[in-house]
Amino acid sequence: MTLVQKLLAKDTHPFIQFIKYGICGVSALVTHVILFRLLISQFWPHLMDPAMDAWDKAVASLFPTFLVFLVTNALVYFLNTRWVFTSGRHSPVKEFFLFTLVNTPGAFAGALGQAALIRYLNWDIMTAMVGFVVPNALINFICRKFFIFKH
């Protein structure tokens, strides 16, 4: 089986599956960054002001992060069910609910991590947004693989 065939197959080695999962995650991250940037430039432009108080910026970043999470969660669910995992362990509605339930603690912790990086390290909002990606990806992969999907 060629590498392309392995990437296109759902039933593949866990390492290849993790690579595909990572590609889905990167797609969600890129979408998250673009949507977040668009949202704050249109509705919260003050968040890009370097003179803004770090605490105020950290707290104000939580709501747009939540809005973008709703979109990227649906996107990554769609990508994972089409390309990485096999649905069927649960009904589609329950599967999406569990997928979101598993994703929520990571997103919540990530949003708090983002706020902490802004507040305590004075990172700009766009840099701080990606500071929590690796633990989220690992936790979500394990939970999705073993609790939500068949493979």
C-alpha positions in Angstrom: 0.0 0.0 0.0 1.5 3.4 -1.0 1.6 6.3 1.4 -1.2 8.1 -0.5 -3.4 5.0 -0.2 -2.6 4.8 3.5 -3.5 8.4 4.0 -6.8 7.9 2.1 -7.7 4.7 4.0 -9.6 4.8 7.3 -8.3 1.5 8.5 -4.6 2.2 8.8 -1.7 2.1 11.3 -2.3 4.3 14.4 0.8 6.4 13.4 -0.7 7.2 10.0 -4.0 7.8 11.7 -2.4 10.3 14.1 -0.8 12.1 11.2 -4.2 12.4 9.5 -5.7 13.5 12.8 -2.9 16.2 13.0 -3.7 17.4 9.5 -7.3 17.8 10.6 -6.2 19.6 13.7 -4.0 22.0 11.7 -6.9 22.7 9.4 -9.0 23.5 12.4 -6.2 25.7 13.9 -5.8 27.6 10.6 -9.6 28.1 10.4 -9.6 29.2 14.1 -6.8 31.7 13.6 -8.4 33.2 10.4 -11.9 33.4 12.0 -10.6 34.8 15.3 -8.6 37.4 13.5 -11.6 38.4 11.3 -13.9 38.5 14.4 -11.6 40.7 16.5 -10.8 43.0 13.6 -14.5 43.5 12.8 -16.1 43.5 16.3 -13.3 43.8 18.9 -10.5 45.8 17.3 -9.4 47.2 20.7 -8.0 43.7 21.4 -5.2 44.4 19.0 -4.2 47.6 20.9 -0.8 46.9 22.6 -1.6 49.7 25.1 -4.7 47.9 26.3 -4.5 46.6 29.9 -3.3 42.9 29.8 -6.1 41.7 32.2 -8.8 43.5 30.2 -7.5 42.0 27.0 -7.2 38.5 28.5 -10.8 38.6 29.7 -12.2 40.2 26.5 -10.5 37.5 24.4 -12.6 34.7 25.9 -15.9 35.4 24.1 -14.5 35.6 20.6 -12.5 32.4 21.3 -15.7 30.7 22.4 -17.5 31.8 19.2 -14.7 30.5 17.0 -14.6 27.2 19.0 -18.2 26.5 17.9 -17.3 26.7 14.3 -14.0 24.9 14.5 -15.5 22.1 16.6 -18.0 21.4 13.9 -15.3 21.5 11.2 -13.0 19.2 13.0 -15.8 16.8 13.7 -16.7 16.7 10.0 -13.1 16.1 9.0 -12.5 13.4 11.6 -15.6 11.5 10.7 -14.8 11.6 7.0 -11.1 10.9 7.0 -9.7 9.7 10.3 -12.1 7.7 12.5 -15.0 5.4 11.7 -18.4 6.5 13.1 -20.8 4.0 14.5 -20.0 3.4 18.1 -22.8 5.8 19.0 -25.7 7.5 17.1 -24.6 10.5 15.1 -26.2 13.0 17.6 -24.6 11.3 20.6 -21.3 11.0 18.8 -21.3 14.8 18.0 -22.3 15.5 21.6 -19.5 13.3 23.0 -17.0 14.8 20.5 -17.9 18.3 21.7 -17.9 17.2 25.3 -14.4 15.8 24.9 -13.3 19.0 23.0 -14.7 21.4 25.5 -12.3 20.9 28.5 -9.4 21.3 26.1 -10.9 24.4 24.6 -11.7 25.8 28.0 -8.2 25.1 29.3 -6.8 26.6 26.2 -8.8 29.7 26.5 -7.6 30.1 30.1 -4.1 29.4 28.9 -4.4 32.0 26.2 -5.7 34.5 28.8 -2.8 33.6 31.2 -0.2 34.1 28.4 -1.7 37.5 27.6 -2.0 38.5 31.3 1.2 37.2 32.9 3.7 37.1 30.0 2.1 40.0 28.1 2.0 38.0 24.8 0.1 39.6 22.0 -3.4 38.0 21.5 -2.5 36.2 18.2 0.6 34.5 19.6 -1.0 33.5 22.8 -3.9 31.8 21.0 -1.6 29.0 19.8 0.2 28.4 23.1 -2.0 25.5 24.2 -2.3 23.4 21.0 -0.1 20.4 21.7 -1.7 19.1 24.9 -5.2 19.7 23.4 -4.3 17.6 20.4 -2.9 14.7 22.4 -5.8 14.6 24.9 -8.4 15.0 22.2 -6.9 12.3 20.0 -6.8 9.7 22.8 -10.3 10.5 24.0 -11.8 10.5 20.5 -10.0 7.3 19.5 -11.0 5.3 22.5 -14.3 6.7 23.7 -16.1 8.2 20.7 -15.2 6.5 17.4 -14.7 2.9 16.5 -11.1 3.2 15.3 
